[in-house]
Amino acid sequence: MPKREGSVKEGFLSTRVTFSIKESVFQEAQTEGLTPSEWLRNLVVKELKERQALPKGYVLPDRFSTSFKNGIQPPRIS
C-alpha cells in the first residue's frame, strides 16, 4: 500500500488485539486502499467526531475523502 503524505503525526497509540482482529483490520484497510495505520486513524477520528470530542477546527486532509466500504466517509469538521 502506498504511503501517503501529510502532516507529521507526533503522538503514538498502541494496543494489543487478537490475531484475528489484526487480520481483519489489515483486510479492511487493504479493501479500502489504506494502510492499517490510516484505517485505524480514520476509525478513531470518526468515533471522536460522533462523541463531539475532536479538537475545535480539526480537519481531515482532503486526500482521505475517498469513499469507504459501507458508504462511510472520513470525518471532516469545519
DSSP file (Angstrom, degrees, kcal/mol; ACC not computed):
  #  RESIDUE AA STRUCTURE BP1 BP2  ACC     N-H-->O    O-->H-N    N-H-->O    O-->H-N    TCO  KAPPA ALPHA  PHI   PSI    X-CA   Y-CA   Z-CA
    1    1 A M              0   0    0      0, 0.0     2,-0.1     0, 0.0    33,-0.1   0.000 360.0 360.0 360.0 139.0    0.0    0.0    0.0
    2    2 A P        -     0   0    0      0, 0.0     2,-0.4     0, 0.0    33,-0.2  -0.396 360.0-120.3 -71.0 143.6    1.4    3.4   -0.8
    3    3 A K        -     0   0    0     -2,-0.1     2,-0.3    31,-0.1    31,-0.0  -0.687  29.8-138.7 -80.1 133.2    2.5    5.7    2.0
    4    4 A R        -     0   0    0     -2,-0.4     2,-0.2     1,-0.0    -1,-0.0  -0.704   8.6-126.8 -96.6 145.1    0.5    8.9    2.0
    5    5 A E        +     0   0    0     -2,-0.3     2,-0.3     3,-0.0    -1,-0.0  -0.533  50.0 117.8 -83.5 156.0    2.0   12.3    2.6
    6    6 A G        -     0   0    0     -2,-0.2     3,-0.1    57,-0.0     2,-0.0  -0.983  62.1 -29.6 172.0-170.9    0.5   14.6    5.2
    7    7 A S  S    S-     0   0    0     -2,-0.3     2,-0.2     1,-0.1     0, 0.0  -0.322  72.9 -95.8 -66.1 150.1    1.1   16.4    8.4
    8    8 A V        -     0   0    0      1,-0.1     2,-0.6     2,-0.0    -1,-0.1  -0.475  33.5-135.6 -69.2 130.7    3.7   14.8   10.8
    9    9 A K        +     0   0    0     -2,-0.2    -1,-0.1     1,-0.1    -3,-0.0  -0.798  24.3 179.1 -89.2 121.6    2.0   12.6   13.4
   10   10 A E        +     0   0    0     -2,-0.6     2,-0.2     2,-0.0    -1,-0.1   0.701  56.1  70.6 -98.2 -23.0    3.6   13.4   16.7
   11   11 A G        -     0   0    0      2,-0.0     2,-0.4     0, 0.0    -2,-0.0  -0.563  62.8-154.2 -96.1 160.9    1.6   11.1   19.0
   12   12 A F        -     0   0    0     -2,-0.2     2,-0.4     2,-0.0    -2,-0.0  -0.993   9.1-175.6-137.4 128.1    1.7    7.3   19.2
   13   13 A L        +     0   0    0     -2,-0.4     2,-0.3     2,-0.0    -2,-0.0  -0.941   6.7 179.3-117.9 143.7   -1.0    4.9   20.3
   14   14 A S        +     0   0    0     -2,-0.4     2,-0.3     2,-0.0    -2,-0.0  -0.992   3.8 170.6-141.8 152.8   -0.6    1.2   20.7
   15   15 A T        -     0   0    0     -2,-0.3     2,-0.4     2,-0.0    -2,-0.0  -0.985  30.2-117.3-154.2 157.2   -2.9   -1.6   21.8
   16   16 A R        +     0   0    0     -2,-0.3     2,-0.3     0, 0.0    -2,-0.0  -0.837  35.0 170.6-100.1 137.3   -2.9   -5.4   21.8
   17   17 A V        -     0   0    0     -2,-0.4     2,-0.0     1,-0.0    -2,-0.0  -0.903  38.8 -88.8-136.0 165.5   -5.5   -7.3   19.8
   18   18 A T     >  -     0   0    0     -2,-0.3     4,-2.4     1,-0.1     5,-0.2  -0.324  40.7-109.9 -70.1 160.4   -6.1  -10.9   18.9
   19   19 A F  H  > S+     0   0    0      1,-0.2     4,-2.6     2,-0.2     5,-0.2   0.885 119.4  54.4 -58.7 -39.3   -4.5  -12.2   15.8
   20   20 A S  H  > S+     0   0    0      2,-0.2     4,-2.0     1,-0.2    -1,-0.2   0.878 108.2  48.5 -66.5 -36.6   -8.0  -12.5   14.2
   21   21 A I  H  > S+     0   0    0      2,-0.2     4,-2.5     1,-0.2    -1,-0.2   0.925 111.1  51.2 -66.0 -44.1   -8.8   -8.8   14.9
   22   22 A K  H  X S+     0   0    0     -4,-2.4     4,-2.4     1,-0.2    -2,-0.2   0.930 110.4  48.5 -58.0 -46.8   -5.4   -7.8   13.5
   23   23 A E  H  X S+     0   0    0     -4,-2.6     4,-2.4     1,-0.2    -1,-0.2   0.884 110.5  51.4 -62.2 -39.3   -6.0   -9.8   10.3
   24   24 A S  H  X S+     0   0    0     -4,-2.0     4,-2.7     2,-0.2     5,-0.2   0.900 109.5  49.9 -64.8 -40.9   -9.5   -8.2   10.0
   25   25 A V  H  X S+     0   0    0     -4,-2.5     4,-2.6     2,-0.2     5,-0.2   0.933 111.9  48.0 -62.7 -46.3   -8.0   -4.7   10.3
   26   26 A F  H  X S+     0   0    0     -4,-2.4     4,-2.3     1,-0.2    -2,-0.2   0.902 113.1  48.5 -61.7 -41.1   -5.4   -5.5    7.6
   27   27 A Q  H  X S+     0   0    0     -4,-2.4     4,-2.4     2,-0.2    -2,-0.2   0.931 113.0  46.2 -65.8 -46.1   -8.0   -6.9    5.3
   28   28 A E  H  X S+     0   0    0     -4,-2.7     4,-1.6     2,-0.2    -2,-0.2   0.908 112.9  50.2 -63.8 -41.6  -10.4   -4.0    5.7
   29   29 A A  H  <>S+     0   0    0     -4,-2.6     5,-2.9    -5,-0.2     4,-0.4   0.930 111.4  48.1 -61.9 -45.1   -7.6   -1.5    5.2
   30   30 A Q  H ><5S+     0   0    0     -4,-2.3     3,-1.2     1,-0.2    -2,-0.2   0.898 107.7  55.7 -63.1 -40.5   -6.4   -3.2    2.1
   31   31 A T  H 3<5S+     0   0    0     -4,-2.4    -1,-0.2     1,-0.3    -2,-0.2   0.855 112.4  42.8 -58.7 -35.9  -10.0   -3.3    0.7
   32   32 A E  T 3<5S-     0   0    0     -4,-1.6    -1,-0.3    -3,-0.2    -2,-0.2   0.380 116.3-113.2 -94.0   3.4  -10.2    0.5    1.1
   33   33 A G  T < 5S+     0   0    0     -3,-1.2     2,-0.3    -4,-0.4    -3,-0.2   0.796  76.8 121.0  72.6  28.2   -6.7    1.1   -0.3
   34   34 A L      < -     0   0    0     -5,-2.9    -1,-0.3    -6,-0.2    -2,-0.1  -0.782  67.3-108.8-118.7 161.6   -5.3    2.3    3.0
   35   35 A T     >  -     0   0    0     -2,-0.3     4,-2.6   -33,-0.2     5,-0.2  -0.530  38.5-110.3 -77.5 158.7   -2.5    1.3    5.3
   36   36 A P  H  > S+     0   0    0      0, 0.0     4,-2.6     0, 0.0     5,-0.2   0.884 121.3  54.4 -57.3 -36.6   -3.7   -0.3    8.6
   37   37 A S  H  > S+     0   0    0      2,-0.2     4,-2.5     1,-0.2     5,-0.2   0.928 109.6  45.8 -62.8 -45.1   -2.5    2.8   10.4
   38   38 A E  H  > S+     0   0    0      2,-0.2     4,-2.6     1,-0.2     5,-0.2   0.917 112.9  50.8 -63.2 -43.1   -4.6    5.1    8.1
   39   39 A W  H  X S+     0   0    0     -4,-2.6     4,-2.0     1,-0.2    -2,-0.2   0.930 113.5  44.0 -61.7 -47.0   -7.6    2.9    8.5
   40   40 A L  H  X S+     0   0    0     -4,-2.6     4,-2.6     2,-0.2    -1,-0.2   0.895 111.8  53.7 -66.1 -39.9   -7.4    2.9   12.3
   41   41 A R  H  X S+     0   0    0     -4,-2.5     4,-2.6    -5,-0.2    -2,-0.2   0.929 109.7  48.1 -59.7 -45.4   -6.7    6.6   12.4
   42   42 A N  H  X S+     0   0    0     -4,-2.6     4,-2.5     1,-0.2    -1,-0.2   0.886 110.6  52.0 -62.7 -38.5   -9.8    7.2   10.4
   43   43 A L  H  X S+     0   0    0     -4,-2.0     4,-2.2    -5,-0.2    -2,-0.2   0.919 110.9  47.0 -63.5 -44.4  -11.8    5.0   12.7
   44   44 A V  H  X S+     0   0    0     -4,-2.6     4,-2.6     2,-0.2    -2,-0.2   0.927 113.2  48.2 -63.2 -45.9  -10.6    6.8   15.8
   45   45 A V  H  X S+     0   0    0     -4,-2.6     4,-2.5     1,-0.2    -2,-0.2   0.909 110.6  52.0 -62.8 -41.9  -11.4   10.2   14.2
   46   46 A K  H  X S+     0   0    0     -4,-2.5     4,-2.2     2,-0.2    -1,-0.2   0.925 111.9  46.1 -59.6 -45.6  -14.8    9.1   13.2
   47   47 A E  H  X S+     0   0    0     -4,-2.2     4,-1.6     1,-0.2    -2,-0.2   0.910 112.2  49.9 -65.7 -42.6  -15.6    7.9   16.7
   48   48 A L  H  <>S+     0   0    0     -4,-2.6     5,-3.1     1,-0.2     6,-0.5   0.880 109.8  52.2 -63.2 -37.0  -14.3   11.1   18.3
   49   49 A K  H ><5S+     0   0    0     -4,-2.5     3,-1.7     1,-0.2    -2,-0.2   0.932 107.2  51.8 -64.0 -44.9  -16.4   13.1   15.9
   50   50 A E  H 3<5S+     0   0    0     -4,-2.2    -1,-0.2     1,-0.3    -2,-0.2   0.829 112.7  45.8 -61.1 -31.3  -19.5   11.2   16.8
   51   51 A R  T 3<5S-     0   0    0     -4,-1.6    -1,-0.3    -5,-0.2    -2,-0.2   0.402 111.0-123.9 -89.7   2.2  -18.8   11.9   20.5
   52   52 A Q  T < 5S+     0   0    0     -3,-1.7    -3,-0.2    -4,-0.2    -2,-0.1   0.904  75.3 126.1  53.8  44.9  -18.1   15.5   19.7
   53   53 A A      < +     0   0    0     -5,-3.1    -4,-0.2    -6,-0.1    -1,-0.1   0.253  30.3 113.7-116.8   9.6  -14.6   15.1   21.3
   54   54 A L  S    S-     0   0    0     -6,-0.5     3,-0.1     1,-0.1    -9,-0.0  -0.516  79.0 -93.1 -79.6 151.1  -12.4   16.3   18.5
   55   55 A P    >   -     0   0    0      0, 0.0     3,-1.9     0, 0.0    -1,-0.1  -0.346  55.3 -90.3 -58.8 143.8  -10.3   19.4   18.9
   56   56 A K  T 3  S+     0   0    0      1,-0.3    21,-0.0    -3,-0.1    -3,-0.0  -0.319 112.1  16.0 -58.0 132.9  -12.1   22.5   17.6
   57   57 A G  T 3  S+     0   0    0      1,-0.3    -1,-0.3    -3,-0.1     2,-0.1   0.499  82.8 159.0  82.6   4.8  -11.3   23.2   14.0
   58   58 A Y    <   -     0   0    0     -3,-1.9    19,-0.7    18,-0.1     2,-0.4  -0.426  17.7-172.3 -63.3 130.4   -9.9   19.7   13.3
   59   59 A V        -     0   0    0     17,-0.2    17,-0.1    -2,-0.1    19,-0.1  -0.992  19.8-137.5-129.6 126.3   -9.9   19.0    9.6
   60   60 A L        -     0   0    0     -2,-0.4     4,-0.0    15,-0.3     5,-0.0  -0.667  41.0 -98.8 -77.6 132.7   -9.1   15.6    8.0
   61   61 A P    >   -     0   0    0      0, 0.0     3,-1.8     0, 0.0    -1,-0.1  -0.139  27.4-118.6 -54.2 147.6   -6.9   16.1    4.9
   62   62 A D  G >  S+     0   0    0      1,-0.3     3,-2.6     2,-0.2    -2,-0.1   0.807 108.0  71.0 -57.6 -33.5   -8.8   16.0    1.5
   63   63 A R  G 3  S+     0   0    0      1,-0.3     3,-0.3     2,-0.1    -1,-0.3   0.639  93.3  58.5 -64.3 -10.1   -6.8   13.0    0.3
   64   64 A F  G <  S+     0   0    0     -3,-1.8    -1,-0.3     1,-0.2    -2,-0.2   0.292  78.2  96.5 -95.3   8.8   -8.7   10.9    2.8
   65   65 A S    <   +     0   0    0     -3,-2.6    -1,-0.2     8,-0.1    -2,-0.1   0.212  51.8 122.6 -88.3  17.7  -12.0   11.9    1.3
   66   66 A T  S    S-     0   0    0     -3,-0.3     2,-0.1     1,-0.1   -34,-0.0  -0.394  74.5 -89.0 -72.4 157.3  -12.3    8.7   -0.8
   67   67 A S        -     0   0    0      6,-0.1     2,-0.3    -2,-0.1     6,-0.2  -0.385  41.2-145.0 -68.1 143.3  -15.3    6.6   -0.4
   68   68 A F    >   -     0   0    0      4,-1.0     3,-1.5     1,-0.1     4,-0.1  -0.719  29.8 -87.7-104.0 158.0  -15.1    3.9    2.2
   69   69 A K  G >  S+     0   0    0     -2,-0.3     3,-1.0     1,-0.3    -1,-0.1  -0.317 116.9  29.5 -57.2 148.5  -16.7    0.5    2.2
   70   70 A N  G 3  S-     0   0    0      1,-0.2    -1,-0.3    -3,-0.1    -3,-0.0   0.599 128.7 -81.3  69.9  14.1  -20.3    0.5    3.5
   71   71 A G  G <  S+     0   0    0     -3,-1.5     2,-0.4     1,-0.2    -1,-0.2   0.578  84.8 148.0  75.4   8.7  -20.7    4.2    2.4
   72   72 A I    <   -     0   0    0     -3,-1.0    -4,-1.0    -4,-0.1    -1,-0.2  -0.644  32.5-155.4 -81.2 131.9  -18.8    5.7    5.4
   73   73 A Q        -     0   0    0     -2,-0.4    -6,-0.1    -6,-0.2    -8,-0.1  -0.789  26.8-100.6-102.1 148.4  -16.9    8.8    4.6
   74   74 A P        -     0   0    0      0, 0.0   -31,-0.1     0, 0.0    -1,-0.1  -0.396  50.9 -96.8 -64.6 147.2  -14.0   10.0    6.6
   75   75 A P        -     0   0    0      0, 0.0     2,-0.4     0, 0.0   -15,-0.3  -0.317  39.0-173.7 -69.1 146.8  -14.9   12.8    9.1
   76   76 A R        -     0   0    0    -17,-0.1     2,-0.5    -3,-0.1   -17,-0.2  -0.967   1.7-170.4-140.5 123.2  -14.4   16.4    8.2
   77   77 A I              0   0    0    -19,-0.7   -28,-0.0    -2,-0.4   -17,-0.0  -0.950 360.0 360.0-116.9 131.4  -15.0   19.2   10.7
   78   78 A S              0   0    0     -2,-0.5    -1,-0.1   -19,-0.1   -19,-0.1   0.439 360.0 360.0-101.7 360.0  -15.0   22.8    9.7
